[in-house]
Amino acid sequence: MADSLVIVESPAKAKTIGKYLGSKFIVKASMGHIRDLPKSQIGVEVENDFQPKYITIRGKGNVLKELRDARKKVKNVYLAADPDREGEAIAWHLAHYLELDEKDACRVVFNEITKQAVKDAFKNPRPIDMDLVNAQQARRVLDRLVGYKISPLLWKKVKKGLSAGRVQSVAVKLINDRENEINDFVPEEYWSITAHLAKGKSSFEAKFHSVRGEKKELNNEADVKEVLALMDSDPFVVGEVKEKERQRNPSPPFITSSLQQEAARKLNFRASKTMQIAQQLYEGVDLGKEGTVGLITYMRTDSTRISPIAQEEAREFIGGKFGSEYVPETPRVYTKKNASAQDAHEAIRPTSVLRDPESVKAFTSKDQLRLYKLIWERFVSSQMASAVLDTMTVDLTSGPVMFRANGSKLKFPGFMKVYVEGNDDGTAPDEERLLPAMAAGDQVASSDIEPKQHFTQPPPRFTEARLVRALEELGIGRPSTYAPTLETIQKRNYVALEEKKFIPTELGELVIQLMEEFFPEILDVEFTAHMEGDLDHVEEGTQDWVNVIGDFYKSFEVRLNFAEEEMKEIEIKDEPSDEICDKCGSPMVYKMGRFGKFLACSGFPNCRNTKPIIKDTGVRCPKCSEGQIVERRSKKGRIFYGCNLYPGCDYVSWDKPSAKPCPSCGGMMVEKRVKGEIQLNCTVCSHSENVEEAGEAAE
């Protein structure tokens, strides 16, 4: 008969650890938090040391009754929520509800859900860590004060439904500032000259470098013509050849932010999707005869630390799979990338490197397998020997003009045999291109000299991956906050995601302008990063959370009072349109809604007719051949393309259609991003071409 009750957050986690603990344990799920601040009021007693007023979350009645009934049947209760601030807070709330003494050894934590890790954790229960609880309370109270004090002000002065948040406001400001940089950017002309060369059967490229040993800028076409006039028609002559050996080291194992970035680059996952699937892999997957097993360690972490046991297992696996030369002399240890990293958990890694992706393929969904494979390969490669490359720099001359070719040859693949980190544009650097063997004095034939005009480009808009990286580097937020922050700023219609890049909306720009004028410290990156540091100090037990909030609130209250008096009411006026209401004949106007602008009848409230704003792409529907493909937005604000005769025709696509038909079969072409470049791919046959080629053909 069971004598102990174990409470975790989710049924999946309960199922996994229940199999490990046996019949003496009852394992129940709390379904996340059981208490929280009320939604209808601020729920913080500002005059009473910012004490939070918790209430039971609506809908938790049956769960709590089940937990209380189970509590009566056992001697011991163990609280096994996730090993972070949120998990500690959940455990604390459960202890309060079940009338447990938080100083008793009732808290159990484990970084991975495997049989050994779980059993070891239950041998060493501990009291609830109130420093962790207070750190979570401090963040919750701080965010509640900012959100529930500023938001009503924005409702009153601007528009209902607006909100302001500590981390989300900084994220929107970063996107807004980047858009201003792009708009203010003045492109500058420059040119390049590329020599297309061949040595034997090997062809390669060299770039213009200098004239008579002096660097020369190619600012315009006249500069190019001057250089070309100095070149002769003879073959290029090889000058200096530099060869050296270079080592390339593997990337560290994943932390939360790097996992989100790499999953975006390689798997096209949104941050929220990455965390959802990672949670599933952590909580456990049924592996048939082996039972339910957690496949990865805890996925909310900013530490690259790896346990010695996991390192040793990886080294043995690498040696057996690839050979001893792939095992570094000593285990790899990665330093903290961020000085504020807590190092409370390990990096994200497979719970056993012996469970390779192929062995779990039959038991996982497609997306689970893809993410697990990414995590497994990244971890294995992080413990492998460095790659060795033979690099080569060759100077070639044509008269007094010198060109330079860079390349390399992979001498020993090392970690690259398993995994290479992606980048945001998907391109490979020049030095990773192979060059033929050359020596000083060799002659090299030229097939073409290609001058090309370029213009400097503005900084790129933020993708989810770039924004997560920026927030991490600036010390804004923590691993668990990135995904919900990105979701929130889109739901509030402060930003839109177009072609996987964030663009600020008019509403977002307006809110940031008001925040900058009346609450500049909320948007100040250094101030926000410093606040994150204070919250970390609360977790470490070196600062009192009430003092941290009190210090912030002194100046914040002054700002609030000033804004209440000085902020002018802003009327967001409806924009006239050329559309006529098909129900009453009145002109329609553009209004601002939750998901952006839409058309509404100016006769409101007598006429409540509304329409989405539809952009015609000029492409005929390939399915019904009668309708036109138009741009639409999903309920979450994401752009997609569909037939304007819907619901009569249900054709939809996430890919932007092109007005140019396929030259091979006449089918519809759509835009696809491949290795950082936009290609046009036919939806009928296998034909593809890049956009530049398509444009030249059209001309």
Stockholm file with secondary structure:
# STOCKHOLM 1.0

chainA/1-699         MADSLVIVESPAKAKTIGKYLGSKFIVKASMGHIRDLPKSQIGVEVENDFQPKYITIRGKGNVLKELRDARKKVKNVYLAADPDREGEAIAWHLAHYLELDEKDACRVVFNEITKQAVKDAFKNPRPIDMDLVNAQQARRVLDRLVGYKISPLLWKKVKKGLSAGRVQSVAVKLINDRENEINDFVPEEYWSITAHLAKGKSSFEAKFHSVRGEKKELNNEADVKEVLALMDSDPFVVGEVKEKERQRNPSPPFITSSLQQEAARKLNFRASKTMQIAQQLYEGVDLGKEGTVGLITYMRTDSTRISPIAQEEAREFIGGKFGSEYVPETPRVYTKKNASAQDAHEAIRPTSVLRDPESVKAFTSKDQLRLYKLIWERFVSSQMASAVLDTMTVDLTSGPVMFRANGSKLKFPGFMKVYVEGNDDGTAPDEERLLPAMAAGDQVASSDIEPKQHFTQPPPRFTEARLVRALEELGIGRPSTYAPTLETIQKRNYVALEEKKFIPTELGELVIQLMEEFFPEILDVEFTAHMEGDLDHVEEGTQDWVNVIGDFYKSFEVRLNFAEEEMKEIEIKDEPSDEICDKCGSPMVYKMGRFGKFLACSGFPNCRNTKPIIKDTGVRCPKCSEGQIVERRSKKGRIFYGCNLYPGCDYVSWDKPSAKPCPSCGGMMVEKRVKGEIQLNCTVCSHSENVEEAGEAAE
#=GR chainA/1-699 SS CCCEEEEESCHHHHHHHHHHHCTTEEEEECCSCSEECCSSSCCEETTTTTEECCEECTTCHHHHHHHHHHHTTCSEEEECCCSSHHHHHHHHHHHHHTTCCTTSSCBCCCSSCSHHHHHHHHHSCBCCCHHHHHHHHHHHHHHHHHHHHHHHHHHHHTCTTCCCCHHHHHHHHHHHHHHHHHHHCCCCEEEEEEEEEEETTEEEEEEEEEETTEECCCCSHHHHHHHHHHCCSSCEEEEEEEEEEEEECCCCCBCHHHHHHHHHHHHCCCHHHHHHHHHHHHHCEECGGGCEECCBCCSCCCCCCCCHHHHHHHHHHHHHHHCGGGSCSSCCCCCCSSTTCCCCSCCBCBSCTTSCHHHHGGGSCHHHHHHHHHHHHHHHHHTSCCEEEEEEEEEEEETTEEEEEEEEEEEECGGGGTCCCCCSSCCCCGGGSCCCCCCTTCEEEEEEEEEEEEECCCCCCCCHHHHHHHHHHHTCSCGGGHHHHHHHHHHTTSEEEETTEEEECHHHHHHHHHHHHHCHHHHCHHHHHHHHHHHHHHHHTSSCHHHHHHHHHHHHHHHHHHHHHHCCCCCCCCEEEEEECTTTCCEEEEEEETTEEEEEETTTTTCCCEEECCEEEEEECTTTSSSEEEEEECTTSCEEEEETTTTSCCCEESSCEESSCCTTTCCCEEEEEETTEEEEEESSSSCEEEHHHHHHHHC
#=GC SS_cons         CCCEEEEESCHHHHHHHHHHHCTTEEEEECCSCSEECCSSSCCEETTTTTEECCEECTTCHHHHHHHHHHHTTCSEEEECCCSSHHHHHHHHHHHHHTTCCTTSSCBCCCSSCSHHHHHHHHHSCBCCCHHHHHHHHHHHHHHHHHHHHHHHHHHHHTCTTCCCCHHHHHHHHHHHHHHHHHHHCCCCEEEEEEEEEEETTEEEEEEEEEETTEECCCCSHHHHHHHHHHCCSSCEEEEEEEEEEEEECCCCCBCHHHHHHHHHHHHCCCHHHHHHHHHHHHHCEECGGGCEECCBCCSCCCCCCCCHHHHHHHHHHHHHHHCGGGSCSSCCCCCCSSTTCCCCSCCBCBSCTTSCHHHHGGGSCHHHHHHHHHHHHHHHHHTSCCEEEEEEEEEEEETTEEEEEEEEEEEECGGGGTCCCCCSSCCCCGGGSCCCCCCTTCEEEEEEEEEEEEECCCCCCCCHHHHHHHHHHHTCSCGGGHHHHHHHHHHTTSEEEETTEEEECHHHHHHHHHHHHHCHHHHCHHHHHHHHHHHHHHHHTSSCHHHHHHHHHHHHHHHHHHHHHHCCCCCCCCEEEEEECTTTCCEEEEEEETTEEEEEETTTTTCCCEEECCEEEEEECTTTSSSEEEEEECTTSCEEEEETTTTSCCCEESSCEESSCCTTTCCCEEEEEETTEEEEEESSSSCEEEHHHHHHHHC
//
